[in-house]
Amino acid sequence: MTTRSRPDRGIRRTVVALGAAGLTVITAGAVLDALWLLGIGVWGLIAAMLIELVYRP
């Protein structure tokens, strides 16, 4: 198993943080019935997926 370099860990941490924040905001938007929160959460997940797809170490 190879060890990840420092930038790889930083990107992974960013992707996980964006994904977790997106899911949290989506949940809050669903509970509060606020479409703008749902939209922000979905864009957060889309950003996390795009970063993961573009940055392949």
C-alpha positions in Angstrom: 0.0 0.0 0.0 1.4 3.4 -1.0 1.4 6.3 1.3 -0.4 9.4 0.2 1.5 12.6 -0.3 0.6 15.8 1.6 -1.4 17.4 -1.3 -3.3 14.2 -1.8 -4.5 14.1 1.8 -5.4 17.8 1.5 -7.6 17.2 -1.5 -9.2 14.1 0.1 -9.9 16.2 3.3 -11.5 18.9 1.1 -13.7 16.5 -0.7 -14.9 14.9 2.5 -15.5 18.2 4.1 -17.5 19.5 1.1 -19.5 16.3 1.0 -20.3 16.3 4.7 -21.2 20.0 4.6 -23.4 19.4 1.6 -25.3 16.5 3.2 -25.7 18.5 6.4 -27.2 21.5 4.5 -29.4 19.2 2.4 -30.8 17.7 5.6 -31.4 21.0 7.2 -33.1 22.2 4.0 -35.4 19.2 4.0 -36.3 19.6 7.7 -36.9 23.3 7.4 -38.6 23.0 3.9 -36.2 25.6 2.5 -35.4 25.0 -1.2 -32.5 27.5 -1.1 -30.8 25.3 1.5 -31.4 22.3 -0.6 -29.8 24.1 -3.6 -26.7 25.1 -1.7 -26.3 21.6 -0.3 -26.6 20.1 -3.8 -24.0 22.5 -5.2 -21.7 21.5 -2.4 -22.0 17.8 -3.3 -21.5 18.6 -7.0 -18.4 20.6 -6.1 -17.0 17.7 -4.1 -17.7 15.2 -6.9 -16.1 17.4 -9.5 -13.0 17.9 -7.4 -12.8 14.1 -6.9 -13.2 13.5 -10.7 -10.8 16.1 -11.8 -8.1 15.5 -9.3 -7.1 11.9 -9.6 -3.7 11.3 -8.1 
